[in-house]
Amino acid sequence: MAIALEHPTAEPENGSPTPVAPGIHWLRMPLPFSLDHINLWLIDDGARTTLIDSGIAQEDVRECWRALFAGRLRERPAKQLIVSHFHPDHVGLAGWLCAELGIEAWSTEGEWDMAQLARDNGHPERLEACADFLRGHGADPVTIDGFAVLMRQYGKNVGPLPSTYRRIRDGDAITIDGREWRVIVGTGHSPEHACLHCPDLNVLISGDMVLPRISTNIAVMHNQPRANPLRDYLDSLRRLRALPTDCLVLPSHGLPFRGLHARIDDLIAHHDARFEECVDACATPITAVQMVPIMFRRELDPFQRALATGEALAHFHYLADDGRLRRDTLDGVTVFAQNN
């Protein structure tokens, strides 16, 4: 059961910076999906501003930024852009912002390389490799088309990236306005997702690693067909649990909150329940595609179904690697069954 979190701040209007902690402003930007927003962060940095994430490469988001160029970022110019990870809503406008503002992008190497790679996702060879992967897990043409849409959208929603960047690593200390922010790399959701923790302010910028209401998408993708991203993600959550439970968490979606330990425990319990659900469903052999309507008891559009298939497979891989399920192949399709 979801726990009650403390939300100290109401949500702002899109494009309107709202103070959320000393020297930190919450900037909400629109998204063209069922998840209709992303939270970005502006941190006072002396006479300048450090930006955290960029928003998606769409014109309404650019318009919000242009208003900031003429307002807050004219009074306190941008100094640098820190990108948490490679997903379009986080890195989409990185190149444009860096060019417009004359600033440098900071990122982990894994995220930067993946962003460069993913901009070519619409290439026919990659689309066919993805289709083959999905067919091998029982996908029908509608699900395959949903994945193709997802892959093609990346290049539409992420503009050209800067030609150079500054690499950050797990454990690095970044000084912003005289305070130390520690880089904490999380895995599972993406290759090297950068969270930022400031002990002086007792603030964690969690990105997509810890969200207040929804669970982070953890999916197996075609380029790593035997990956176990859910184990990586749960290990990362346990690392974050070492931070103070009363720190203010600034997530990429939803409201800022306090109650970090309770939320992490709730997320772990959520996946534990899903594991049991998967084991029960595998009393007879089933595919990841067949698991989707069991795990997600609502109507899904093709985009959501694409993500859900990868998430079902992530749970299956965790359980298979743990010895609780086994993999079999029937007529070229992978099925999972209880390992009796």
Secondary structure by P-SEA (a helix, b strand, c coil): cbbbbbbccccccccbbbbccccbbbbbbbbcccccbbbbbbbbcccbbbbcccccccaaaaaaaaaaaacccccbbbcbbbbcccccccccaaaaaaaaabbbbbbcaaaaaaaaaacccccaaaaaaaaaaaaaacccaaaaaaaaaaaaaccccccccccbbbbbcccbbbbcccbbbbbbbbcccccbbbbbbbccccccccccccccccccbbbbccccccccaaaaaaaaaaaacccccccccccccccccccaaaaaaaaaaaaaaaaaaaaaaacccccccccccccccccccaaaaaaaaaaaaaaaaaaaaaccbbbbbcccbbbbcccc
